[in-house]
Amino acid sequence: MPTTAPLVLGHRGASGYLPEHTLAAYELAARQGADHLELDLVPTRDGVLVARHENDIWGTTDVADHPELAARRRRAVVDGKEVDGVFTEDLTLEELRTVRARERLPALRGTEHDGEWPVPTFAEIIELRARLSDELGRRIGLYVELKHPTHLAAAGLPLEERMLADLEAGGLLGEEGREAVWVQCFEPGSLRTLRERLGSPLRQVLLATAFDDVPADLVAAGERRTYAELLSPEGLRGLEGVLTGVGPSRTMVLPRTPEGALGEPTSLVADAHTAGLVVHAWTFRAENRFLPTPLRSTGPDGAPGPDRQHGDLAAEVRAHLAAGVDGIFTDHPDLVVQAVRDPRAFGG
């Protein structure tokens, strides 16, 4: 398994070209050929789900330019890490609407589109997905991540029921939702809640950062099971019925050698496929900074090119497809669409 073509998943939209988690970035990803739009959900103080990679918006919006909101800056411990920022759960939607998105990686991707777009709500993204599906004549999917669910539930803002309510309002909990929506999370407990307590019919993926890491919900519960244990054959049997797939970081599939090249595959893909699960790996980016050393582009003199210069992303994608990966999260959907369509991706 599987027998279908690999999925191209627009990571935070086409975030290699436009500020992440904006309606413009999502639309560009769809027009570049992405099968699904990947988004992260966090809540406002009044319980509205919005798209941000973290609940702290200091680094990805112009909130610092709004004195009345910047004054809300505080320190908080989120999933065991101290964060100094302005948090969505401290702002109403009306307040959040006054800020504009900024580029997360300005040194690599520039700032020319800073300040152009607001932070979108989940409901707006659902509406955009419907419009683009009609315009483009194909089903555009959503690939939804619940961010920090244990932390936010402790703050009185659980995510799972809010997400399902927005999906139901958008007509995406029935047959269309089963085809169009995936739900992902780094915390297995949240996915179990969705499936077993709330009866969600949607496809679900357990994300993983590294084999030795422990999910935040397990840490909070005093458990020490690592992702290596959860993604082992025995661990996957324990999640039977909860998961449709797993979402490892790409180095969990093909580790880097000491020289920075791609190494030999781990057993992760084979173990997941044996359990009947798909594997969607993250995150594939074209800039030299993120590529394996041999795939980075060089300057005219043969010296290493600058970090922001694009290298051979297609080769990295082909290597992971050859290792059996079933879906690719990418900031550059157009480049991955080309790579997936390349006959070399399948040994042709």
Secondary structure, DSSP 4 states (H G I P E B T S, - for coil): ---SPPEEEEETTTTTTS-SSSHHHHHHHHHTT-SEEEEEEEE-TTS-EEE-SSSB-TTTBSGGG-HHHHTT-EEEEETTEEEEE-BGGGS-HHHHTT--B--S-HHHH-STTTTS--PPBHHHHHHHHHHHHHHHTSPPEEEEEE-SHHHHHHTT--SHHHHHHHHHHTT-SSHHHHHHEEEEES-HHHHHIIIIIS---SEEEEEES-TT---HHHHHTT----HHHHTSHHHHHHTTTT-SEEEEBGGGTSPBPTTSSB----SHHHHHHHTT-EEEEEEE--BGGGS-GGGS-B-TTSSBPPTTSB--HHHHHHHHHHTT--EEEES-HHHHHHHHHSGGGGT-
